[in-house]
Amino acid sequence: MPGPVIVLVRPQLGENIGKAARAMLNFGLTELRLVKPRDGWPNPSAGPSAAGADIVLDQAKVFETTADAVADCQHVYATTVRKRGVTKPVVAPDEAARLMHSETGRHAILFGREASGLGTDDVALARYILTVPINPEFGSLNLAQAVILTAYEWSRIGREFNADIDLVQPTAEDETLPPAPQSELEGLINHFEQLLDPRGYFLPEARSDVTRRTLRSVLTKPNWNHLEVRTLRGILTTLGRDRRD
Amino acid sequence: MPGPVIVLVRPQLGENIGKAARAMLNFGLTELRLVKPRDGWPNPSAGPSAAGADIVLDQAKVFETTADAVADCQHVYATTVRKRGVTKPVVAPDEAARLMHSETGRHAILFGREASGLGTDDVALARYILTVPINPEFGSLNLAQAVILTAYEWSRIGREFNADIDLVQPTAEDETLPPAPQSELEGLINHFEQLLDPRGYFLPEARSDVTRRTLRSVLTKPNWNHLEVRTLRGILTTLGRDRRD
C-alpha cells in the first residue's frame, strides 16, 4: 500500500510546512499537498525546518481548493482535535492507519491551518473524522505533532500488517471494486444539487448550507464504487426527465 | 498506574524543554525531571513554547546526575534513535507503554540532549533501550517529537488496559445511529421505483429484473440510518416535483 497523501489546508507558516515534511519522511511518507498556503509556494522558510526532508518539499503540489487536492483520492480523513457535530465515523490514528492498510484506493488526510484547524466545508468533504485522543484539559497539538502521530501510526500498523503477510491469504476483497475517487463523488453530488436546486430543495436560504452538508454526508457515507456511481448518475438523469404517462 | 517520569538529560534549549512539557501534558504526563540543563533552571525560554503546560514546568525538578534523577524509579528506559551495541532489550514505544502499564513500580524514560542524544553512561543506567522505529534513510527525530510519541503510546496503550486515564475517547459507533430497519429501506426503494418507472428507467422489460436488483444493491450498501433515509425520502419527494423555473 502506498502511504496516505498529507494535505495541509491553508497552512500559514512555511516553518510548519517544513516540520510537517520532516515528520512525514521520518515514517516514510512522501506525498505532500498544499491548499492555498498563505505565503505562496515555494516558501524559503520551509527548507531549514524540514531538516533534510527536501524530497518531500520538492515534490509538494499546490491546489486552489481542498476538493481539487483530494479529487483522485477514495478515502478522505479530516483531522480535528475536538469532535464536531457531524455524523461521520470518528477514528483514532491507529484505527485510521488500519483502514489505510486494509482498504484499497488512495487515502488522504486533511490538516487545517495552525490556529483554527479545518473549516466546516473541509470537514464535510471527508468520510472520516480523525481525532487524536488527547488530554481534555490540555488539547494543544501543533500541526507537525498531529502529522507525526498519524505518520507514526501508519508506519507502526504497517509493520503489523507486513508481519501477517505470510499468514493471510488473499481474500474475496480484491474482487470488489475500490471506492470511486473523490472527483466522481463530487460529480454525483453536483448532479443531485442541479436537480434539487430549481425545485426549491435548498430553501429557505438560511438553511441552505446545512442542507447541502447533510446531502453531502448522506452521499459520502456509502463508499460507492465507480459502477455504482455511474448507476446513480443514470438514475438522476432519468429523474430529471418528465414522466411518460 | 501513574505515568512515567520524563527525564531530559543535559537539554540545551529552553524552548525544547517547553515543547517537551507541552507534548507530555497533551497525553496526561506531568512529571518532568531535568539533568544539568545547559542554561540553568528556570529558563525563561521554556514558558512560551510550553503553550500553557506551565504546571509541568513549575513542578520540574533538577538533578546533578542521571543516576540521581532516576534513583526512586524501578524501570528505566533509555531513548535512542539507533540501536547501540549494548546487550539490553530494545523496545518500541508501544511495547514500552505495555511494560509501563503492566509492571509495578515507577517508570522513567531518559531522553538525551538535542544534538548528540544520550551518552554511554546514561544508557548503561537503563534496563531497556527505547527506540522509535523510523525511516532508516531519514531518522531525524527531534526531542519534543520523541517525547510526544512515547507519551502518546503511554496514553493509547493505557486505554487498552482500561486504565483510568481521563482522555477524550473517539467514538466510532456509539454516537452514530444504527442502520434503519429493513421496512424503511423498502420504503425508500419503492419510492425510487415509483419515480423511475413512469420515466422508463426499467425498460427494456427484459432487463427490468436486473435493473431493479442493481438499484436495490446500490441502496442497500450504504447502511443508512433512520435520519438519512428520511433525508433521502425528502430528496425524492422534491425530485418528483416540477421545476420552479
Interface residues (C-beta under 8 A of the other chain):
Chain A: R22 A23 L25 N26 F27 G28 A51 G52 A53 R82 K83 T87 K88 P89 V90 V91 A92 D94 E95 T131 V132 P133 I134 N135 P136 F138 G139 S140 L141 N142 A144 Q145 I148 L149 Y152 S155 R156 R159 F192 L195 L196 P198 R199 G200 Y201 T214 L215 V218 K221 P222 N223 W224 E228 T231 L232 G234 I235 T238 L239 G240 R241 D242 R243 R244 D245
Chain B: R22 A23 L25 N26 F27 G28 A51 G52 A53 A92 D94 V132 P133 I134 N135 F138 G139 S140 L141 N142 A144 Q145 I148 L149 Y152 S155 R156 R159 D166 L167 V168 Q169 P170 T171 A172 E173 E175 T176 L177 F192 L195 L196 P198 R199 G200 Y201 T214 L215 V218 K221 P222 N223 W224 L227 E228 T231 L232 G234 I235 T238 L239 R241 D242 R243 R244 D245
